[in-house]
Amino acid sequence: MLVAGVDIGNNTTEVAIARIEGEKISFVSSGLSTTTGIKGTPANIIGVRLALENTLRKSSIGIKDLDLIRLNEATPVISDMAMEAITETIITESTMIGHNPSTPGGIGLGVGTTTLIFNLKETKPGEQVIVIVPQNVDFEDAAHIINETLNRGAKIEGAIVQKDDGVLIANRLEKKIPIVDEVTLIEKVPVGMLAAVEVAEQGYTIKTLSNPYGIATVFNLTPEETKNIVPVARALIGNRSAVVIRTPAGDVEERRIPAGELILKGKKGKIAVNLDEGAEKVMQALEQVYPLLDAEGTPGTNVGGLLANIRSSMAEVTGQKPEDIKIQDILAVDTLVQQKVKGGLANEFFSEDAIGMAAMVKSSRLPMEKVAQKIQEELCIPVYIAGVEADMAINGAMTTPGTAKPLAVLDLGGGSVDAAFLSKDNEVKTAHMAGAGDMVNMLIGAELGINDKTILEDIKCNPLAKVESLFSIRMEDGTVKFFESPLDPNIFAKVVLLKKEGMIPLPGDMKLEKIRIARREAKKKVFITNALRALKQVAPAGNIRLMDFVVLLGGSALDFEIPELISDALANYGVVAGRGNIRGTEGPRNAVATGLVLSGRDVS
């Protein structure tokens, strides 16, 4: 009898194929493919077929030769971002703006009235001016006009330039002034208004315009006006240069969508917690009512919209009513989100507090039954839903050389962290926690302002380096690696990802240390938190210290640092953790698929 175990995951669908003759099981092949659609929905069928075909092809077996397909009982997990006290600051021409180009000119802080370069002849001796240079003015002409104006006694304190000419103009001036260039929407810069331009030395950041009280000093603001410009000041923190302009009618329009109240309904009662109190309060409230039966959010708020969207999305793909879909677990973590200052002149951003949330949706068994039925109809092969993932993962983990009962496993996937504990008496206890690899990507993207899913996955899975010369790179741990042949000049001075296929430069000018911190902190917040939560649920007497060894399974167990982070955390409990090696050949992958095959007979 030729049997296929198929594990539908959030990101990958894994397959194990074996011949079963009585009590004898001989594994023939294993493989995987990308999961299509949301885990546990009929859209998975394409991915299942591809995974089966890829696996069978390795052994020259046709799909019609299969006698049985055993599926896992897939539980979908959706991650999303619920903002805490998030604001949308809209910049109009009668307010303040900020900007930070990569190549400013000059140095220092200059304050004056904004004046078009064509009108400099009208300036009076002693008048303090910030000159505006549009793109139709050549840098040599601009420098000549500014020098002439300075010689007439006018005080040109700084410049705002549309083209990338800041350094070229600065090098030709008789007086060094701060110059901010690359202001693409220069036509929106109000003329005749008080402005401040600041440029720091190379290697340093601005001090005055990134400080709301510094801006207040420059423009003589009231306390209420100072409060309103906080988002602009925050947007400029860490920048080397900036320009801030104020008009007499300065105004900031602020739209505030409340974070909202999260209502948690569990077996131990019901509790409400406001997201403004932070993720820690949410998780404390969850622990008080755990296990969770359902969760709701206040209508018209961020969290209300988040949970309503999850329900409606799942209802659409499963054909169920939204009210029939229950939230069975939530993970909330504090993070920062890069918010765009709308209406700014050059894509200004500022960091805003937020709460990242992953929610595990508990739907009826009906969607998986539909998946099984559809696969059976398309392939003309009997399909059986064999069991929940954690149970199957235990079966597969037991094939790791050196393992014995009692045994605990952590299945680190894309959507959830699942734990299982197998006692000496063959009793299995399981737990499923929302949030895993996908949520890590979401947190990294939110903090770094990256939306490209491919880049986020690469950042999560690969170490970093900085190309310091054509023959050397500095690794993220501080060590230097040298090369005999010159590196590609296009990656010089850039932060790169060290992938198997070579060094991949990251877009923009993000700092290596910032990316590394964001990556590691996201992994700690998600994987360590969920590993401890899950193990506590399955441990004897709820005490992790009563466990001896934990086997790490799943795609995220292949990560270059997640197993190390979890091992360090569990070492504090006297628990040893290590990657599994399914059947002695597969590493930490294929545990559930292998377990699905093995569960076809009695395993002890």
C-alpha positions in Angstrom: 0.0 0.0 0.0 1.5 3.3 -1.1 0.6 6.1 1.4 1.3 9.9 1.2 1.3 12.0 4.3 0.5 15.6 3.4 1.1 18.5 5.8 -0.5 21.7 4.7 1.4 24.6 6.4 1.0 28.4 6.2 3.9 28.7 3.7 4.8 25.2 2.5 3.0 21.9 1.9 5.2 19.0 2.8 4.8 15.4 1.7 6.2 12.0 2.9 5.5 8.9 0.8 5.9 5.3 2.1 5.0 1.7 1.4 3.1 0.1 4.2 3.1 -3.7 4.4 1.5 -4.8 7.7 3.7 -3.4 10.5 6.6 -2.6 8.0 6.9 0.9 6.7 9.4 1.9 4.1 9.7 5.5 3.2 10.1 6.1 -0.5 10.4 9.9 -0.9 9.7 13.3 0.6 9.3 16.8 -0.8 7.6 20.1 -0.5 5.9 22.9 -2.5 4.6 26.4 -1.7 1.2 26.4 -0.1 -1.5 28.0 -2.3 -4.2 30.1 -0.6 -4.9 30.4 3.1 -4.0 27.3 5.1 -7.0 24.9 5.6 -9.0 26.2 2.6 -9.9 24.7 -0.8 -7.3 27.0 -2.4 -4.7 24.6 -0.9 -5.5 21.9 -3.5 -3.1 23.3 -6.2 -0.2 23.3 -3.8 -1.0 19.8 -2.6 -1.0 18.5 -6.1 2.3 20.2 -6.9 3.9 18.9 -3.7 2.7 15.3 -4.5 3.9 15.5 -8.1 7.3 16.9 -7.0 7.8 14.2 -4.4 6.6 11.3 -6.6 8.8 12.4 -9.5 11.9 11.7 -7.4 11.1 8.0 -7.2 9.6 7.7 -10.7 6.2 6.9 -9.3 3.0 8.1 -10.9 0.3 9.9 -8.9 -2.2 7.2 -9.8 0.0 4.7 -8.0 -1.0 6.2 -4.6 -3.4 4.2 -2.6 -4.2 6.7 0.2 -3.5 10.4 1.1 -3.5 11.3 4.8 -4.0 15.0 5.5 -3.3 17.1 8.6 -6.1 19.0 10.3 -5.0 22.5 9.3 -5.8 25.5 11.5 -5.4 28.9 9.7 -3.5 31.7 11.4 -3.7 35.3 10.2 -1.3 38.1 11.4 -2.1 41.7 11.2 -1.2 45.1 12.8 -3.3 46.8 15.3 -2.1 50.4 15.8 -1.8 51.8 19.3 -2.7 55.5 19.4 -1.6 55.9 15.7 -1.9 59.3 14.2 -2.0 60.5 10.6 -0.3 63.9 10.4 -1.2 65.8 7.3 1.2 68.6 6.2 -0.2 71.5 4.3 1.6 74.5 2.8 0.7 76.5 5.9 2.6 74.3 8.4 6.0 72.7 9.0 7.8 70.2 6.8 10.9 68.1 7.2 13.4 66.5 4.8 16.6 64.4 4.9 18.5 63.9 1.6 21.4 61.6 1.4 23.9 64.3 0.1 23.3 67.6 1.8 25.8 70.4 1.5 27.6 72.7 4.0 27.1 72.5 7.7 25.4 74.2 10.6 21.9 75.8 11.4 20.5 78.7 9.3 17.3 80.6 9.9 15.8 83.1 7.5 12.9 84.0 5.1 12.3 81.7 2.2 13.2 83.5 -1.1 13.4 82.3 -4.7 16.9 82.6 -6.1 15.5 84.8 -9.0 14.4 87.4 -6.4 17.7 87.6 -4.4 18.5 91.0 -6.1 15.6 92.5 -4.1 17.1 91.4 -0.8 18.4 94.2 1.5 21.7 94.3 3.3 21.4 92.5 6.7 18.3 90.6 5.6 18.4 86.9 6.6 17.4 84.6 3.7 16.9 80.9 3.0 17.2 80.7 -0.8 15.0 78.3 -2.9 16.8 76.9 -6.0 14.5 75.1 -8.5 15.8 72.5 -10.9 16.0 74.8 -13.9 18.9 76.7 -12.3 22.4 75.2 -12.9 24.6 74.7 -9.8 27.3 77.0 -11.1 24.8 79.8 -11.8 23.2 79.2 -8.4 26.5 79.5 -6.6 27.4 82.7 -8.6 24.1 84.4 -7.7 24.4 83.4 -4.0 28.0 84.8 -3.8 26.9 88.0 -5.5 24.1 88.5 -3.0 26.4 87.7 0.0 28.9 90.4 -1.3 26.0 92.9 -1.3 25.6 92.4 2.4 22.5 90.1 2.5 22.8 87.2 4.9 22.0 84.0 3.1 21.7 81.5 5.9 20.8 78.3 4.0 19.4 76.9 0.8 16.7 74.5 -0.3 17.6 72.9 -3.7 15.4 70.7 -6.0 18.2 68.8 -7.8 21.0 66.7 -6.2 23.3 69.7 -6.3 23.9 70.4 -2.6 27.6 69.5 -2.4 28.3 71.1 -5.9 26.8 74.4 -4.8 28.4 74.4 -1.3 31.9 73.8 -2.8 31.6 77.0 -4.8 30.4 79.4 -2.1 32.5 82.0 -0.4 30.5 81.4 2.8 29.6 77.9 4.1 25.9 77.5 4.6 23.7 74.5 5.2 22.1 73.2 2.0 19.3 70.6 1.8 18.8 69.3 -1.7 16.6 66.6 -3.5 13.4 68.5 -2.5 11.3 67.1 -5.3 8.1 69.1 -4.5 10.0 72.4 -4.3 7.1 74.3 -5.9 5.1 73.6 -2.6 7.7 75.3 -0.5 6.0 78.5 0.7 7.8 81.7 -0.2 8.3 84.6 2.3 8.0 82.4 5.3 10.4 81.8 8.2 12.5 78.6 7.7 15.3 76.8 9.4 17.8 74.6 7.6 20.2 72.3 9.5 23.0 70.1 8.3 25.2 68.1 10.6 28.8 66.9 10.1 29.3 63.6 8.3 28.8 60.8 10.8 26.6 63.0 13.1 22.9 63.8 13.3 21.0 67.0 13.6 20.3 68.3 17.1 18.0 71.3 16.9 15.3 70.4 14.3 14.9 66.8 15.6 14.0 68.3 19.0 10.5 69.8 19.4 11.9 72.3 21.9 14.7 73.2 19.5 12.1 73.9 16.8 10.0 75.9 19.4 13.1 78.0 20.2 13.8 78.7 16.5 10.2 79.7 15.7 9.2 81.0 19.2 6.3 78.6 19.4 3.6 78.4 22.1 3.2 75.1 24.2 0.2 74.0 22.0 2.1 74.7 18.8 5.1 72.7 20.2 2.9 69.8 20.9 1.6 69.8 17.3 5.1 69.6 15.7 6.2 66.6 17.7 5.6 64.2 14.7 7.8 66.4 12.5 10.6 66.4 15.1 10.3 62.7 15.5 10.4 62.2 11.8 13.8 63.9 11.7 15.5 62.0 14.6 18.7 60.3 13.3 18.8 62.4 10.1 21.9 64.3 9.0 20.0 67.2 7.6 16.5 68.8 7.7 14.5 71.9 6.7 11.5 73.1 8.7 9.3 76.0 7.5 6.6 77.8 9.4 3.9 80.1 8.2 1.8 82.5 10.4 -1.2 80.3 9.8 0.7 77.1 10.8 -1.7 74.3 11.4 -1.6 70.5 11.7 -4.6 68.4 10.9 -4.5 65.3 13.0 -6.7 62.2 12.4 -6.7 59.8 15.3 -8.2 56.3 15.1 -8.3 54.8 18.6 -6.5 51.6 19.2 -9.7 50.2 20.8 -10.6 47.7 23.4 -10.0 44.0 23.1 -12.6 41.7 24.7 -11.2 38.3 25.5 -13.6 35.4 26.3 -12.1 32.3 27.8 -12.9 29.3 29.9 -11.9 31.2 33.0 -14.1 34.2 32.3 -14.3 37.4 30.2 -11.9 40.4 30.4 -11.5 43.7 28.4 -8.2 45.4 27.9 -7.5 48.6 26.1 -4.7 48.4 23.5 -3.4 51.7 24.6 -2.1 49.9 27.7 0.4 47.9 25.5 0.9 44.3 24.5 2.1 43.2 27.9 -1.3 44.0 29.4 -3.1 42.1 26.6 -1.0 39.0 27.2 -1.6 39.2 31.0 -5.3 39.5 30.4 -5.2 36.5 28.0 -3.4 34.4 30.6 -6.1 35.2 33.1 -8.9 33.7 30.9 -6.9 31.1 29.0 -7.8 28.9 27.2 -9.4 31.4 24.8 -12.8 30.7 23.3 -13.2 33.9 21.3 -12.1 37.6 21.0 -13.9 40.7 19.9 -12.8 44.3 19.3 -14.6 47.6 19.8 -16.3 48.6 16.5 -14.8 51.6 14.7 -11.3 51.0 16.3 -8.1 49.5 15.0 -8.5 46.3 16.9 -12.2 46.1 16.0 -11.4 46.4 12.3 -8.5 43.9 12.6 -10.7 41.1 14.1 -13.6 41.9 11.8 -11.4 41.7 8.8 -10.0 38.3 10.0 -13.5 36.9 10.4 -14.8 38.2 7.0 -11.7 37.0 5.2 -12.0 33.5 6.7 -15.8 33.5 6.1 -15.2 34.3 2.4 -12.7 31.4 1.8 -14.5 28.8 4.0 -18.1 29.6 3.1 -19.0 29.9 6.8 -20.8 32.8 8.5 -18.4 35.4 10.2 -20.1 34.8 13.6 -19.3 31.1 13.4 -15.5 31.8 13.1 -13.9 31.9 16.6 -10.5 33.3 17.6 -8.8 30.6 19.6 -5.5 32.3 20.3 -3.9 35.8 20.1 -0.3 37.0 20.3 0.3 40.7 20.9 3.7 42.3 20.9 4.8 45.9 21.2 6.6 47.3 18.1 7.2 50.5 16.1 5.7 51.4 12.8 7.1 53.8 10.2 4.3 56.3 9.5 4.5 58.6 6.6 4.0 62.3 7.3 1.5 63.0 4.6 1.9 66.1 2.5 5.6 66.3 3.3 8.0 67.4 0.6 10.2 64.2 0.4 8.6 61.2 1.9 9.1 62.0 5.6 8.4 59.2 8.1 8.3 59.0 11.9 8.1 56.0 14.2 4.9 55.4 16.0 4.0 52.9 18.7 2.0 50.0 17.6 0.9 46.6 18.7 1.4 43.7 16.3 -1.2 41.0 16.6 -1.5 37.4 15.3 -4.8 35.7 15.7 -5.5 32.0 15.3 -8.8 31.3 13.7 -10.8 28.3 14.8 -13.3 27.2 12.2 -15.3 24.1 11.9 -13.9 20.9 10.5 -16.0 21.5 7.4 -13.4 23.5 5.4 -10.8 20.7 5.7 -13.4 18.1 4.8 -14.1 20.2 1.6 -10.3 20.2 0.9 -10.1 16.4 1.4 -13.2 15.8 -0.8 -11.9 18.1 -3.6 -8.5 16.3 -3.6 -10.2 13.0 -3.7 -12.4 14.0 -6.6 -9.5 15.5 -8.6 -7.0 12.7 -8.0 -9.4 9.8 -7.7 -7.4 8.7 -4.6 -9.0 8.2 -1.1 -8.2 11.1 1.3 -8.4 10.9 5.1 -8.0 13.7 7.6 -5.7 12.0 10.1 -5.2 14.4 13.0 -4.0 17.7 14.4 -0.5 18.8 13.6 1.1 18.6 17.0 0.0 15.0 17.5 1.5 14.1 14.1 4.6 16.1 14.8 5.3 13.9 17.9 5.0 10.8 15.7 7.5 12.2 13.3 9.8 13.6 15.9 10.2 10.1 17.4 12.1 9.1 14.3 14.9 11.5 15.2 17.9 9.3 16.3 18.5 9.5 20.1 15.0 10.5 21.1 12.9 8.6 23.7 9.8 9.1 25.8 8.9 11.4 27.5 9.4 13.8 24.7 8.4 17.5 24.0 8.4 19.1 20.5 8.1 22.6 19.3 6.9 22.9 15.7 8.0 26.3 14.5 6.1 27.2 11.4 5.1 30.2 9.4 1.8 30.9 11.1 1.9 29.2 14.5 4.1 27.6 17.1 2.7 24.2 18.1 3.9 22.2 21.1 3.3 18.6 22.1 4.4 16.5 25.0 4.4 12.7 24.9 4.5 11.0 28.3 5.9 7.6 29.1 2.4 6.3 29.2 1.8 7.5 25.6 -0.5 10.3 26.6 -0.2 13.3 24.3 -0.9 16.9 25.3 -0.9 19.7 22.7 -1.0 23.5 22.4 -1.2 25.8 19.5 -0.1 29.5 19.6 -0.8 32.1 17.1 2.2 33.9 15.5 5.5 32.6 14.0 7.6 33.3 10.9 5.0 35.4 9.1 4.5 37.6 12.1 8.3 38.1 12.4 8.3 39.3 8.8 5.4 41.7 9.6 7.2 43.2 12.6 10.5 43.6 10.7 8.6 45.3 7.8 6.7 47.6 10.1 9.8 48.8 12.0 12.0 49.2 8.9 9.3 50.5 6.6 9.6 47.6 4.1 6.6 46.1 2.3 8.3 43.7 -0.1 7.6 40.2 1.2 10.6 38.7 -0.6 13.0 41.2 0.9 11.5 40.7 4.4 11.9 36.9 4.1 15.5 37.3 3.0 16.2 39.7 5.9 14.7 37.2 8.4 16.6 34.2 7.1 20.1 35.6 6.3 22.9 37.3 8.1 24.1 40.8 7.2 27.4 42.4 6.2 28.7 45.8 5.2 30.9 46.0 2.1 33.8 48.2 3.3 36.1 47.9 0.3 36.4 46.1 -3.0 38.2 43.3 -1.1 36.6 43.1 2.3 33.3 43.0 4.1 32.5 43.4 7.8 30.1 40.8 9.1 27.3 41.7 11.5 29.3 40.2 14.4 32.1 42.7 13.8 34.6 40.3 12.1 36.1 41.1 8.7 36.2 38.7 5.7 38.7 39.3 2.9 38.5 38.3 -0.7 41.2 37.6 -3.3 39.2 38.9 -6.2 37.5 42.3 -6.2 33.8 42.4 -5.3 31.2 43.9 -7.6 31.6 47.7 -7.5 27.8 48.1 -7.4 27.7 46.7 -3.8 30.5 48.9 -2.5 29.6 50.6 0.8 26.2 48.9 0.9 24.6 46.6 3.5 24.2 43.1 1.9 22.5 39.9 2.8 24.8 36.8 2.8 22.8 34.3 0.8 24.0 31.0 -0.7 23.9 32.5 -4.2 26.0 35.5 -3.2 25.8 38.9 -1.6 22.5 40.7 -2.2 22.5 44.4 -1.6 19.6 45.9 0.4 17.8 48.9 -1.1 18.0 52.4 0.5 20.6 53.4 3.1 19.4 51.5 6.1 22.0 50.9 8.9 23.2 47.4 9.4 22.8 47.5 13.2 19.2 48.8 12.9 18.3 45.9 10.6 20.0 43.4 12.9 18.3 44.7 16.0 14.8 44.8 14.3 15.3 41.2 13.1 16.5 39.7 16.4 14.0 41.5 18.5 11.1 40.4 16.2 12.2 36.8 16.5 12.5 37.1 20.3 9.1 38.7 20.7 7.4 36.0 18.6 9.3 32.7 18.9 10.6 32.9 22.5 7.3 34.2 23.8 5.3 31.5 22.0 7.8 28.8 22.8 7.5 29.4 26.5 3.7 29.9 26.3 3.2 26.6 24.4 5.6 24.5 26.5 3.9 25.8 29.7 0.6 24.5 28.4 1.9 21.0 27.7 4.5 20.6 30.5 3.8 18.2 33.4 2.0 20.3 36.1 2.5 23.3 33.8 6.2 23.5 34.8 8.7 23.8 32.0 11.5 22.8 34.4 10.0 19.3 34.6 11.0 18.8 30.9 14.4 17.5 30.0 14.7 17.8 26.2 12.8 19.7 23.5 13.0 18.8 19.8 12.7 21.8 17.4 10.8 21.1 14.2 9.4 23.0 11.2 10.7 25.4 8.6 11.6 28.1 11.2 13.9 25.6 13.0 16.1 25.8 9.9 16.7 29.5 10.6 20.3 30.5 11.3 19.5 32.0 14.8 15.9 31.1 16.0 17.0 27.7 17.4 19.9 29.4 19.2 17.6 32.1 20.7 15.1 29.4 21.9 17.9 27.2 23.3 19.3 30.2 25.3 15.8 30.9 26.7 15.1 27.3 27.6 18.6 26.9 29.2 17.3 29.2 32.0 14.8 26.4 32.8 17.4 23.6 32.7 15.9 22.4 29.4 18.1 21.3 26.4 16.7 22.2 23.0 18.0 21.0 19.6 16.9 20.6 16.0 15.2 17.4 15.1 16.4 15.1 12.3 13.3 13.3 11.0 14.0 9.7 10.0 17.7 10.6 10.4 17.7 12.3 6.9 15.2 15.2 6.7 16.5 17.6 9.4 13.7 19.4 11.3 11.3 19.4 8.3 8.7 16.7 7.3 7.8 15.8 10.9 4.1 16.2 10.5 4.0 14.5 7.0 6.0 11.6 8.4 3.8 11.4 11.4 0.7 11.3 9.2 2.1 8.2 7.5 3.2 6.5 10.8 -0.2 7.2 12.4 -1.7 4.7 10.0 -0.5 2.0 12.4 0.0 1.7 16.1 3.3 3.4 17.1 4.8 3.1 20.5 
